[in-house]
């Protein structure tokens, strides 16, 4: 814990820690708007373009003075921002090219100026301190500059938050609201200049871009609400600054790059484990989705084997093409979910398993019908598409497709389309022999109502089933001797209530 003792007892160390915290908060908060407005390259440009201001301040003042450097750098930054905007507006040049032209010119002038000054006898103006920072050499004046800049930037964002928000996400709407979008842009450039100049001693002109971009980019991976993004970005920037200072002290390395490395590690961690868009989370969701799909295929193929009176487990495994491990896994999972029962080598679906399987079959056959009837695809083109989408279609979408198609009874291949399995009604096919039922007022379509009218079957008409087979069902109206026979597909479409 020597590093903690150093930070607490050594003035240069705690000044460095305070400066890192303030710069991390300032750049992290401001960086949210830089990233969202896609101004990362402009931030990089301003960080390089302040060097001529340093040279000018040194020449005017005649020596090394922190406040003169600050004023000169801010003026150079504003001049760079104005030049970039003017070229983008008045000259047919690509926006990123205009940024590159201006900042490389300003940076070159600054490097030449510092080189010229450093050749003067008795003058030492080290270029690397401006390029990479020297946070361990932060003075009280530097802390004053950083503190004032941080307060000004945070207050500016709070006061003009509505203007910044509107112009960042909806520039046209902001203009219609009377918000001076161009002046907001220049105001942001001014704050960006403050942030860049204040960060010179901490991370330097090259690495300040990491403080402007990386915390905000990390926060955007963790949340999509702007206030939360701003808060998280400030926290990430400040904590990374402190950790970077500690690493620099422990490993006796350069503080600016250490802070940048910490920021990048935090970003990569968020990129992998972010709850919304992290690589690991997305992989896990994809894995779960694939396993859900395979489990549903397990139930669907079990249903088809039951329909064909072929119940053996080895035939189910052969149909699915699963490895022994995954087949055993899904079999145990289905047993735990109580969707199948197994007796010896025979497998059957429980009512819950049959309901889930029929939902999948309904989705498959409805989608095939939609592709043929509405999109004009041939029967040979539709199966693979339906195999994929049957696992993705929600009940609401299926109901809408069913209604759009006029509640079809069979699919393009001639197979019956199962009725919606919501458990809120019985169908005629559910009624047993010698059992009574009432014709429901709520049928799936006008076609079914017209079909019932044809046989004088009115709502609440009581019927009794007299015979059932795999292909058909026969019944008669209560008090009548006339036998009416429907095929099984139609019987599954007619809603009834048990008497």
C-alpha positions in Angstrom: 0.0 0.0 0.0 3.0 2.3 -0.5 1.2 4.0 -3.4 -1.7 5.1 -1.0 0.8 6.5 1.4 2.5 8.4 -1.4 -0.8 9.9 -2.7 -1.8 11.0 0.8 1.5 12.4 2.0 3.2 13.7 -1.2 1.9 17.0 -2.5 2.7 16.2 -6.1 0.9 12.9 -5.9 -2.4 14.2 -4.4 -2.3 17.1 -6.8 -2.0 14.6 -9.7 -4.9 12.5 -8.3 -7.1 15.5 -7.9 -6.2 16.7 -11.4 -7.0 13.3 -12.9 -10.4 13.2 -11.1 -11.4 16.6 -12.3 -10.1 16.1 -15.9 -11.9 12.7 -16.0 -15.2 14.2 -14.9 -14.9 17.2 -17.3 -13.9 15.2 -20.4 -16.2 12.4 -19.6 -19.3 14.6 -19.3 -18.4 16.7 -22.3 -17.4 13.7 -24.3 -21.0 12.4 -24.4 -22.0 15.2 -26.7 -18.8 14.9 -28.7 -19.5 11.2 -29.3 -23.2 11.6 -30.0 -22.6 14.4 -32.4 -19.9 12.4 -34.2 -17.3 15.1 -33.4 -14.6 12.7 -32.2 -12.3 13.8 -35.1 -12.9 17.5 -34.2 -11.9 16.8 -30.6 -8.7 15.2 -31.9 -8.2 18.2 -34.1 -8.6 20.7 -31.3 -6.3 18.8 -29.0 -3.5 19.1 -31.6 -4.3 22.6 -32.8 -3.7 24.3 -29.4 0.0 24.2 -29.8 0.2 27.4 -31.8 -1.6 29.1 -28.9 1.0 27.9 -26.5 3.8 29.3 -28.7 2.0 32.6 -29.1 1.4 32.9 -25.3 5.1 32.1 -24.6 6.2 34.8 -27.1 3.8 37.4 -25.9 4.3 36.9 -22.2 8.0 36.2 -22.6 8.1 33.1 -20.5 6.4 30.1 -19.1 3.0 31.0 -17.6 0.1 28.6 -17.1 -2.7 31.2 -17.4 -1.2 32.7 -20.6 -0.9 29.2 -22.0 -4.5 28.5 -21.2 -5.8 31.7 -22.8 -3.6 31.2 -25.9 -4.6 27.6 -26.3 -8.3 28.4 -26.0 -7.9 31.1 -28.7 -6.1 28.7 -30.9 -8.8 26.1 -30.4 -11.6 28.6 -31.3 -9.7 29.7 -34.4 -9.4 26.0 -35.4 -13.1 25.4 -34.8 -14.0 28.5 -36.8 -11.7 27.5 -39.7 -13.0 23.9 -39.9 -16.7 25.2 -39.9 -15.9 27.8 -42.5 -14.3 25.3 -44.9 -17.1 22.8 -44.4 -19.7 25.5 -45.2 -18.0 27.5 -48.0 -15.7 25.1 -49.8 -16.7 21.8 -51.5 -14.5 19.7 -49.3 -15.5 16.6 -47.3 -16.1 17.3 -43.6 -13.5 14.9 -42.3 -11.0 16.2 -44.9 -11.6 19.8 -43.7 -10.9 18.7 -40.1 -7.7 17.0 -41.2 -6.4 19.9 -43.2 -6.9 22.5 -40.5 -5.6 20.5 -37.5 -2.5 19.2 -39.2 -1.6 22.7 -40.3 -2.1 24.1 -36.8 -0.2 21.2 -35.2 2.7 21.6 -37.7 2.9 25.4 -36.9 2.8 24.6 -33.1 5.6 22.0 -33.4 7.8 24.4 -35.5 7.2 27.2 -33.0 8.1 25.0 -30.0 11.2 23.8 -31.8 12.2 27.4 -32.6 11.6 28.5 -28.9 13.5 25.6 -27.5 16.6 26.5 -29.5 16.8 29.9 -27.8 19.5 30.0 -25.1 18.2 29.3 -21.6 14.6 28.4 -22.7 13.2 24.9 -22.1 9.8 24.1 -23.6 9.6 20.4 -23.8 7.3 19.2 -26.7 6.7 15.8 -25.1 5.1 17.4 -22.0 2.4 18.8 -24.3 2.1 15.7 -26.4 1.9 13.1 -23.6 1.3 15.2 -20.5 3.1 15.4 -17.1 0.4 14.9 -14.5 2.9 14.2 -11.8 4.2 17.8 -12.3 0.8 19.5 -11.9 1.1 22.8 -10.0 -1.5 24.6 -7.9 -2.1 26.9 -10.8 -2.8 23.9 -13.1 -5.3 22.7 -10.5 -7.0 26.1 -10.5 -7.3 26.0 -14.3 -8.7 22.4 -14.3 -11.1 23.2 -11.5 -12.5 26.4 -13.0 -12.8 24.7 -16.4 -14.6 21.7 -14.9 -17.1 23.9 -13.1 -17.7 26.1 -16.2 -18.3 23.0 -18.4 -20.6 21.3 -16.0 -22.6 24.5 -15.4 -22.7 25.1 -19.2 -24.1 21.7 -19.8 -26.7 22.1 -17.0 -27.9 25.5 -18.2 -27.9 24.7 -21.9 -28.9 21.0 -21.6 -32.2 21.4 -23.5 -30.4 23.2 -26.4 -27.6 20.6 -26.5 -30.1 17.7 -26.3 -32.3 19.0 -29.1 -29.5 20.0 -31.5 -27.7 16.7 -30.9 -30.6 14.3 -31.7 -32.9 16.4 -33.9 -31.1 19.4 -35.5 -34.1 20.2 -37.8 -36.6 20.1 -34.9 -34.2 22.2 -32.8 -34.2 24.9 -35.6 -38.0 24.9 -35.8 -38.0 25.4 -32.0 -36.0 28.5 -32.5 -32.8 27.1 -31.0 -29.7 28.7 -32.6 -28.0 25.5 -33.7 -24.9 27.1 -35.1 -24.2 29.1 -31.9 -24.8 25.9 -29.9 -22.2 24.2 -32.0 -19.7 27.0 -31.4 -20.5 27.0 -27.6 -19.7 23.3 -27.6 -16.5 24.0 -29.4 -15.6 26.6 -26.7 -16.2 24.1 -23.9 -14.2 21.5 -25.9 -11.3 24.0 -26.1 -11.5 24.5 -22.3 -11.4 20.7 -21.8 -8.6 20.1 -24.1 -6.4 22.9 -22.8 -7.1 21.9 -19.2 -6.0 18.3 -19.9 -2.7 19.3 -21.4 -0.8 18.7 -18.2 -2.7 15.5 -17.3 -2.7 13.4 -20.5 -1.3 15.7 -23.2 -2.8 16.8 -26.6 -2.5 13.3 -28.1 -4.1 11.2 -25.3 -6.8 13.7 -24.3 -8.9 12.3 -27.1 -9.2 9.0 -25.1 -10.7 10.9 -22.2 -13.2 12.6 -24.5 -14.3 9.5 -26.4 -13.7 6.3 -24.3 -15.7 7.1 -21.2 -18.7 8.3 -23.2 -18.5 5.3 -25.5 -18.3 3.0 -22.5 -21.3 4.6 -20.9 -23.3 4.3 -24.1 -22.7 0.6 -24.0 -24.3 0.4 -20.5 -27.3 2.7 -20.9 -29.2 4.6 -23.5 -30.6 7.4 -21.4 -28.6 10.6 -21.9 -28.7 11.7 -18.2 -27.4 8.3 -17.1 -24.8 8.3 -19.9 -23.5 11.7 -18.8 -23.3 10.6 -15.1 -21.7 7.2 -15.9 -19.2 8.8 -18.3 -18.0 11.3 -15.6 -17.7 8.4 -13.1 -15.7 6.2 -15.5 -13.4 9.1 -16.5 -12.6 10.1 -12.9 -12.1 6.5 -11.6 -9.9 5.6 -14.6 -7.9 8.7 -14.0 -7.2 7.8 -10.4 -6.4 4.1 -11.2 -4.1 5.4 -14.0 -2.2 7.6 -11.6 -1.9 4.7 -9.1 -0.5 2.4 -11.8 1.9 5.1 -13.0 3.2 5.4 -9.4 3.4 1.6 -8.8 5.0 0.7 -12.1 6.9 4.0 -12.4 5.5 4.6 -15.9 4.1 7.6 -17.8 0.7 8.6 -16.2 -1.1 9.8 -19.4 -0.7 6.5 -21.3 -1.5 4.6 -18.1 -4.9 6.5 -17.8 -5.6 5.7 -21.5 -4.8 2.0 -21.0 -7.2 1.9 -18.0 -9.9 3.6 -20.0 -9.5 1.2 -22.9 -9.6 -1.9 -20.6 -12.8 -0.6 -19.0 -14.3 -0.1 -22.4 -13.4 -3.6 -23.5 -14.9 -5.0 -20.3 -18.1 -3.2 -21.0 -18.0 -4.3 -24.7 -17.9 -7.9 -23.5 -20.2 -7.8 -20.5 -22.6 -4.9 -21.2 -26.2 -6.1 -20.2 -27.6 -4.5 -23.4 -25.1 -5.0 -26.1 -22.1 -6.9 -24.7 -20.5 -9.5 -26.8 -20.8 -12.2 -24.1 -24.4 -11.3 -23.4 -25.3 -11.3 -27.1 -23.5 -14.7 -27.5 -25.4 -16.1 -24.5 -28.7 -14.8 -25.8 -28.0 -16.3 -29.2 -27.1 -19.6 -27.5 -30.3 -19.6 -25.5 -32.3 -18.7 -28.6 -30.7 -21.6 -30.5 -31.4 -24.0 -27.7 -35.0 -22.8 -27.4 -35.4 -23.4 -31.1 -33.9 -26.9 -30.9 -36.2 -27.7 -27.9 -39.2 -26.6 -29.9 -38.1 -28.7 -32.8 -37.9 -31.6 -30.3 -41.5 -31.1 -29.4 -42.6 -30.6 -33.0 -41.0 -33.7 -34.2 -42.4 -35.7 -31.3 -45.9 -34.5 -32.3 -45.3 -35.6 -35.9 -44.1 -39.0 -34.7 -47.2 -39.3 -32.6 -49.4 -38.4 -35.6 -47.6 -41.2 -37.6 -48.0 -43.6 -34.7 -44.2 -43.9 -34.5 -43.2 -43.3 -30.9 -39.6 -44.7 -30.6 -36.9 -42.5 -29.2 -34.3 -43.6 -31.7 -36.5 -42.5 -34.6 -36.9 -39.1 -32.9 -33.2 -38.7 -32.5 -32.7 -39.7 -36.1 -35.2 -37.1 -37.3 -33.6 -34.3 -35.2 -30.0 -35.1 -36.0 -28.8 -34.1 -32.5 -25.8 -35.5 -30.8 -26.3 -38.0 -28.0 -25.5 -35.4 -25.4 -28.0 -32.8 -26.6 -30.7 -35.3 -27.3 -30.4 -36.6 -23.8 -30.3 -33.0 -22.5 -33.6 -32.0 -24.3 -35.2 -35.3 -23.3 -34.5 -34.6 -19.6 -35.5 -30.9 -20.0 -38.8 -31.9 -21.6 -39.4 -34.3 -18.7 -38.7 -31.6 -16.2 -41.0 -29.2 -18.0 -43.7 -32.0 -18.1 -44.1 -31.7 -21.8 -43.5 -35.4 -22.6 -43.9 -38.8 -21.0 -41.7 -41.8 -21.7 -42.6 -45.4 -21.1 -39.9 -47.8 -22.2 -38.8 -46.7 -25.6 -42.0 -44.9 -26.4 -42.4 -41.1 -26.1 -45.6 -39.1 -26.0 -46.5 -35.5 -25.5 -48.4 -34.2 -22.5 -51.3 -31.8 -23.0 -48.8 -28.9 -22.3 -46.3 -30.3 -24.8 -48.9 -30.8 -27.5 -50.1 -27.2 -27.0 -46.6 -25.9 -27.5 -45.9 -28.2 -30.5 -49.3 -27.2 -32.2 -48.4 -23.5 -31.7 -45.2 -24.1 -33.7 -47.0 -26.1 -36.4 -49.6 -23.4 -36.7 -46.9 -20.7 -37.1 -45.1 -22.8 -39.7 -48.2 -23.5 -41.8 -49.7 -20.0 -41.5 -46.4 -18.5 -42.6 -46.2 -20.9 -45.6 -49.7 -19.9 -46.5 -48.8 -16.2 -46.3 -45.8 -16.6 -48.5 -47.8 -18.4 -51.1 -51.0 -16.4 -51.1 -49.6 -12.9 -50.4 -46.0 -13.0 -51.8 -46.6 -15.4 -54.7 -43.8 -17.8 -53.8 -44.0 -21.4 -54.9 -44.4 -24.3 -52.6 -40.7 -25.3 -53.1 -39.5 -21.9 -51.9 -41.4 -21.6 -48.6 -40.3 -24.4 -46.3 -36.9 -23.2 -45.2 -38.2 -19.7 -44.6 -41.1 -21.0 -42.5 -38.7 -23.3 -40.5 -36.8 -20.2 -39.5 -39.7 -17.9 -38.7 -41.9 -20.3 -36.9 -39.8 -19.8 -33.8 -39.9 -16.0 -34.0 -43.5 -15.2 -34.8 -45.5 -14.0 -31.8 -49.1 -14.9 -31.1 -50.2 -11.3 -32.0 -48.4 -11.6 -35.4 -49.9 -15.0 -36.0 -53.4 -13.8 -35.2 -52.9 -10.9 -37.6 -51.6 -13.2 -40.4 -54.5 -15.6 -39.7 -57.0 -12.8 -40.0 -55.3 -11.4 -43.1 -55.5 -14.7 -44.8 -59.2 -15.2 -43.9 -58.6 -17.9 -41.3 -57.4 -20.7 -43.7 -58.0 -24.3 -42.9 -55.2 -26.0 -44.8 -51.7 -24.8 -45.9 -50.4 -24.9 -49.5 -49.2 -28.5 -49.0 -52.8 -29.6 -48.1 -51.9 -30.1 -44.4 -54.4 -28.9 -41.8 -53.6 -25.6 -39.9 -54.0 -26.2 -36.2 -56.4 -24.0 -34.3 -55.0 -21.4 -31.9 -54.2 -23.2 -28.6 -55.2 -20.6 -26.0 -57.3 -22.9 -23.8 -60.2 -20.5 -23.7 -62.5 -22.6 -25.9 -63.2 -26.1 -27.1 -63.6 -27.2 -30.7 -66.0 -29.6 -32.1 -63.2 -32.1 -32.5 -62.6 -32.0 -28.7 -66.1 -33.3 -27.8 -66.4 -37.0 -27.1 -69.0 -39.4 -28.4 -72.4 -39.1 -26.7 -71.3 -35.8 -25.2 -73.4 -32.7 -25.6 -72.1 -29.2 -26.7 -73.4 -25.8 -27.6 -72.3 -23.9 -30.8 -70.4 -20.9 -29.7 -71.2 -17.3 -30.7 -67.5 -16.6 -31.3 -66.1 -18.4 -34.4 -62.8 -17.8 -36.0 -64.1 -16.3 -39.2 -67.2 -15.3 -41.2 -66.4 -18.3 -43.4 -67.0 -20.7 -40.5 -70.2 -18.8 -39.5 -71.5 -19.1 -43.1 -70.6 -22.8 -43.1 -72.6 -23.3 -39.9 -75.6 -21.4 -41.3 -75.6 -23.7 -44.3 -76.4 -26.5 -41.9 -78.8 -24.4 -39.8 -76.5 -24.5 -36.8 -77.2 -21.3 -34.9 -75.3 -19.9 -31.9 -76.3 -21.9 -28.7 -77.7 -24.7 -30.8 -77.2 -27.9 -28.7 -75.7 -30.9 -30.5 -74.7 -34.4 -29.5 -71.8 -36.4 -31.0 -72.7 -39.8 -32.3 -69.5 -40.9 -34.0 -65.9 -39.9 -34.3 -63.0 -41.1 -36.5 -59.6 -39.9 -37.5 -61.0 -38.3 -40.7 -64.5 -37.2 -39.7 -67.0 -36.4 -37.0 -70.8 -37.1 -37.0 -73.4 -35.4 -34.8 -77.0 -34.4 -34.7 -79.0 -31.5 -33.3 -80.6 -32.3 -29.9 -84.2 -33.5 -30.7 -83.4 -34.2 -34.3 -82.7 -37.5 -36.1 -80.7 -36.0 -39.0 -77.0 -37.0 -38.8 -74.5 -34.3 -39.9 -70.9 -35.2 -40.8 -68.0 -32.8 -40.9 -64.4 -33.6 -41.8 -61.9 -33.5 -39.0 -60.2 -30.3 -40.3 -63.4 -28.4 -40.2 -64.4 -29.8 -36.9 -61.2 -28.3 -35.4 -62.2 -24.8 -36.6 -65.7 -24.8 -35.0 -65.8 -23.4 -31.5 -68.3 -25.0 -29.0 -69.1 -24.8 -25.4 -69.6 -27.9 -23.3 -73.3 -28.3 -22.3 
